[in-house]
Amino acid sequence: MAVNVREGVNKYLTFKYPHKNIYSLKNAIRQEIANVTQDTVRRVMASVLGRWQQCLDCHGGHLQDVVLKT
């Protein structure tokens, strides 16, 4: 859950102000990437590995805690 919150924070900070050109946007994205800590990367990787295992356990079916909206 904390990983998703951080992702939202990154999006908020990156797109907080309108960018005048693509270079400004790229710079904002690079700055946010530079702010990602090693701890965050470790938690994301652990989450991904856990999700992969859940997918394998479900034989590729739907994960129980995922709600798909149509």
C-alpha positions in Angstrom: 0.0 0.0 0.0 2.8 2.5 0.9 4.3 1.9 -2.6 1.1 3.1 -4.2 1.0 6.2 -2.0 4.5 7.1 -3.0 3.7 6.6 -6.7 0.8 9.0 -6.2 3.1 11.5 -4.5 5.6 11.2 -7.4 2.8 11.8 -10.0 1.6 14.8 -8.0 5.0 16.3 -7.7 5.9 15.7 -11.3 2.7 17.1 -12.7 2.0 19.7 -10.0 2.7 22.6 -12.3 2.2 22.7 -16.1 5.3 22.3 -18.1 6.2 24.7 -20.9 7.9 22.0 -23.0 8.9 18.4 -23.1 12.4 19.2 -21.6 10.8 20.6 -18.5 8.6 17.5 -18.1 11.6 15.2 -18.6 13.6 17.1 -16.0 10.7 16.9 -13.5 10.5 13.1 -14.1 14.2 12.7 -13.7 14.2 14.6 -10.5 11.5 12.4 -9.1 13.3 9.2 -10.2 16.4 10.5 -8.4 14.3 10.9 -5.2 13.3 7.2 -5.1 15.1 5.6 -2.2 16.7 2.1 -2.2 14.2 1.1 0.4 11.3 2.0 -1.9 12.9 -0.1 -4.7 13.3 -3.0 -2.3 9.7 -2.8 -1.2 8.4 -2.5 -4.8 10.5 -5.6 -5.8 9.2 -7.6 -2.8 5.6 -6.6 -3.8 6.1 -7.6 -7.4 7.6 -11.0 -6.4 4.7 -11.6 -4.0 2.2 -10.7 -6.8 4.0 -13.1 -9.2 3.7 -15.8 -6.7 0.0 -15.1 -6.2 -0.4 -15.3 -9.9 1.4 -18.7 -10.1 -0.7 -19.9 -7.2 -3.9 -19.0 -9.1 -2.5 -20.7 -12.3 -2.6 -17.3 -14.1 -6.1 -16.5 -13.0 -7.4 -13.4 -11.3 -5.9 -12.3 -8.0 -8.5 -12.1 -5.3 -7.7 -8.6 -4.1 -7.7 -7.0 -7.6 -11.0 -5.2 -8.5 -11.3 -4.6 -12.2 -13.6 -1.7 -13.2 -15.2 -1.7 -16.6 
